[in-house]
């Protein structure tokens, strides 16, 4: 025997559609509270807060107050929720849970900001301590007495650098294979063709004695 499936009413279809699209709800001021009892429990914190702020001219606390109490317990703990109820009972006061939720959330954010500020101050102090320590270490380094040949300072000596470079270049040139070959060729040429250079005076002019020896001496003639 097949059971007949109950056909949903138009109201049930509207409720299901509203639940499926609860993220798009805003002002529900014209909606019956009985319908809101089925729709609003499916909202998140942000969605329920959006509906509370969007609804104008109507108090939704008969439906949303118990929902906000659940959010309070879930967010801040059951002990804090019980402490709030105890204080309200002692002071003979009553507040909506949405207001209590907002106040507690603000307190938590302020406490977090203060904690972050303290952490930032600790980091600043630590950075200042490290910088002062680095300055102290740098001040204890002994001065360098070595002269620099490549900087613009009191030890900079251009002449020494130039002379050292010239000496090094000259030594490398004399040790080169080309110079050695030229010296060997010159030595062989001197050994094969020896020649006697005429004697020169210190002034570079050949002396008279050497010139007279190259000429024949004529006999002196007697005159009678």
Buried (B, 14 or more C-beta within 10 A) or exposed (E): EEEEEEEEEEEEEBBEEBBEEBEEBEEBEEBEEEBBEBBBBEBEBEBBBBBBEEBEEEEBBEBBBEBBBEBBBEBBEEEBBEEBBEEEEEEEEEEBBBEBBBEBBEEEEEEEEEEEEEEEEEEEEEEEEEEEEEEEEEEEEEEEEEEEEEEEEEEEEEEEEEEEEEEEEEEEEEEEEEEEEEEEEEEEEEEEEEEEEEEEEEEEEEBEEEEEEEEEEEEEEEEE
